[in-house]
């Protein structure tokens, strides 16, 4: 071999060669297995005093040199028993060694030449750094002491002891030692045995790098084998570092150091990196790039007085056999970490006991797969157990890791094993499973438990499952004494589990969150987060597809609050298989919010508070489907707080078969209930909706359905200190049916709530209670658009005399267009003590059947309520609308056929079927207040068997009242004696007949010249009054008398005897005149056409315009400048503006614009002429030049300034914008005036 000049500190100048002519024995002098090859030259030796290097050069033979230091510090070489010394006083002095003493020599360079050469180091001590370089073998037999030592050789054999601060041994072929050999790195130094990529290292001895903080020991080589060795890098104040075969996960902190291809540590080997007293444990790495066999014992403990455990990695990049022990404990600190990182990890019955001993942060990393074929039971300790695989983690056994966190990350996680980090006496760790693909555990048997026990204050461990595709899991439980652990599950695809449970013995359940971004969620058993002594935990599930689960609980069972439950399905349905969703409590209940694109099918929803909290909100929304509680109840009630809202929105049906409970038992308000079905029905079966409040405001109830609404009771009343709730039900195309049950919005110390029902078809229900004790009664409004209404009693009265409170208004409508809907009700009471009574309005296209209606104000200054009944036939028991201290209400009955008032009510000892009254007015006072009390009865007399059926007071068998009628001034009593009707100022009747004791009908026949004693069956005056009632209101008695007078002044026969042919007009025919005669008499009397001049001028114009009562529509009928609004009526009313103003006069708005032909009917033909004649419609146009200005035709007719001819001329000109047929009009006027002679 050539000289070695590449060592740090080596002299680069030429060596001094001084060969020794001594023959070396052929015996193995040094016991190294080296055999000299016969007589050979001694090696050449040279010491370079300038550099401190001792250079030894051999030849082609096998050279063996042993070097030692004498006790005096001189160098001594022993070659085959021949000693050569640098001691000049010694007989073995050799000039070439002169000056080579321990303090001067910094290194030995042994170049043995081409042979197999060996340099043997004996005992020696150096005060400075010391290096030894040998081209072949280097043997260490004695003790070598130095500040630092560097050895380099092809092969190194350590049979001695090396002590230095830093020790480095480099070998290219092999390193070996003996069990008795030692290397000691003093004062926190380091030991490096480096075989690079070719050397094989086998260690059996002791290696120490001990100091306060521990030193470093590092073994590198192609192969590293530790056999019974002991490596100790411990320190009193901290553990050091031990690197066997490589650094962390095969990394290269030093690029000059290569990793071992294979590493083995036998069962008798110890590797120590402890902190003995105070400090953290050290770092121990056992690595190979291929195969690692570990059977040894590693310790990296924290100090006994304080400090954390260290870090240990045992890994083989390809394979690992792990049957050893690792201890990273810490007596008074955090436990340390352990990493195993091979290509595959297989835990089976042969090695599981060793895995079970692992403590602290244990990380098992596999490039490919991890197989767990045996049940593991790790020693209870803190830290995290991590399983990480590039491929699949196969759990075919259970993992028990008390106090540990358990974290598994892999491409996939499969199996049927269970995982537990539970701790019966303390805090449990979390469990985290994360997979790039699926997590597939056995749904029926796999369990994950993170339960914390022991003393108060422990929190259950969290459970987290994340998957790139799907998740199948079994039973998950995260429990704790003070709080349950959170459970978080998320996947792109479907999620299936058996049970999700988090609970706390003392306080709060943990949060449960389940998310599937592209799949569905299916929980086979139940989901629960409850607090035995506190509040429940929130439960949230969100899925792209279906959400299916059994029971869901977020309860507080003792003291505390329920938590929120929120489920969202973006495209699917929510189905709890008829099981319960619960967020109940003794404190505040949690809200329940469900949102689905399709159906929502659940069981009970319990969000109530049983003690001193508020009920929770319940909100269910189905975008395209239905909502069905499977016959169960929704409850948001509160025993001693505010009840929660209930809001349900569905596209299809809403079925809540068990009812809705949102009441407050005390100290709070009832909850609002709002149900909306866009295209379906609402069905509460026959069960109750309750939003009552014991000491607060009741909640409102709003139901809106496209089809039917079917339900039972609605209770929205307030017992005290609050208002009743509003009830509003709307069915757009269907019916409303309460199964005969009650709706109550009453209030004891506040205002009652309103009740509003609107249905396209019929309404069928029981009683309506909207009364108030110390407040206003509620409004009741029921409307059926196409059919009828059937309702029980309706109470909207205000009871109390303490304050001014009003009764509620009642409106029942079953009349829209031509629909003949019927109304059937019980008693309707809208009375008030000191306030206004509520009005009662019933309108039906068909019959009205009701009982007692009372809208009277019994005391104070309140007004009586109006009572309006409008239907085909009207049947009622009694009607009352009087006021003691203010205006009474108007009672108006309008029937297409008959009216029957079958009972009576007692007022001041007298029985009345109909009674209204206003406060009495003292005639001597200045009180001019109007009396509003009025009775209006209008009906159509129908002929039965050829007999007219009049309205009879005292006979309700067909058309009339059972008892008397009063407006408070004039009484129509059934026992009155009379010869003709007497009317009060505010009575309006049509064809009134009052029975006498024997039931004889009043005799009015003499007025019309009929034989005495003939009963009146038909007379034109009463017929005209009857038919005018829908349009006008007037004093019947006065108009009757005036009309009779007109009949005597202008007898019909005299009109028929007028000679009109002589003036070119047809005579009047009786059949034509009879159509209008009665109407003319009534309306002329009503509108003041009383004077002879006014009557004669009016009739003259009517006879011409109607062509002797023959035509009430202009000939030609349209097409002219007035279009459809051509001349109609007896006086030919013309143009759109006239039609509109006439309609406004009759309070009919645009009725005649919409249907102008109505003016051709007998009644309106007369009334339009009367209105035109008497109104000021032509004000500012009718003028008589210098003889006065007039605003009505009657003023002209009665003028004393004008001659009769002038009057006819002016009137004709205004009517026609000209004077057509003027002469004929003048002559007819003269004939009429002549009749009075």
Secondary structure, 3 states (H helix, E strand, C coil): CCCCCCCCCCCCCCCCCCCCCCCCCCCCCCCCCCCCCCCCCCCEEEEECCCCEEEEECCCCCCEEEEEECCCCEEEEEECCEEEECCCCCCCECHHHCCCECCCCCEEEEECCCCCCEEEECCEECCCCEEEEECCEEEECCEEECCEEEEEEEEEEECCEEEEEEEEEEEEEEEEECCCCEEEEEEEEEEEEECCCCCEEEECCEEECCECCCCEEEEECCEEEECCCEEECCECCCCCEEEECCCHHHCCCCCCCCCCCEEEECCCCEEECCECCECCCCEEEEEECCEEEECCEEECCCCCCECCCCEEEEEECCEEEECCEEECCCCCCCCCEEEEEECCEEECCCCHHHHHCCCCEEEEEECCCEEECCCEEECCCCCEEEEEEEEEEEECCCEEECCCEEEEEEEEEEECCCEECCECCCCCCCEEEEECCCEEECCCCCEEECCECCCCCCECCCEEEEECCCEECCEEEEEECCECCCEEEEECCCEEEEEEEEEECCCECCCEEEEECCCCEEEEEEEEEEECCCCCCCEEEEECCCEEEEEEECCECCCCCCCCEEEEECCCCEECCCCCEECCECCCCCCEEEEECCCEECCCEECCECCCCCCCCEEEEECCCCEECCCCCEECCECCCCCCCEEEEECCCEECCCCEECCECCCCCCCCEEEEECCCCEECCCCCEECCECCCCCCCEEEEECCCEECCCEECCECCCCCCCCEEEEECCCCEECCCCCEECCECCCCCCCEEEEECCCEECCCEECCECCCCCCCEEEEECCCCEECCCEECCECCCCCCCCCCCEEEEECCCCCCCCEECCCEECCECCCCCCCEEEEECCCEECCEEECCECCCCCCCCCEEEEECCEEECEEECCECCCCCCEEEEEECCCEEECCCEEECCEEEEEECCCCCCCCCCCCCCCCCCEEEEEECCCEECCEECCEEECCCCCCEECCEEECCCCEECCCCCCCCCCCCCCEECCCEEECCCCCCCCCCHHHHCCCCCCCCCCCHHHHHHHHHCCCCCCCHHHHHHHHHHHHHHCCHHHHHCCCCHHHCCCCCCHHHHHCCHHHHHHHHHHCCCCCHHHHHHHHHHHHHHCCCCCCCECCCCCCCCCCCCCCECCCCECCHHHHHHHHHHCCCCCHHHHCHHHHHCHHHHHHHHHHHHHCCCCCCCCECHHHCECCCHHHHHCCCCCCHHHHHHHHHHHHHCCCCCHHHHHHHHHHHHHHCC
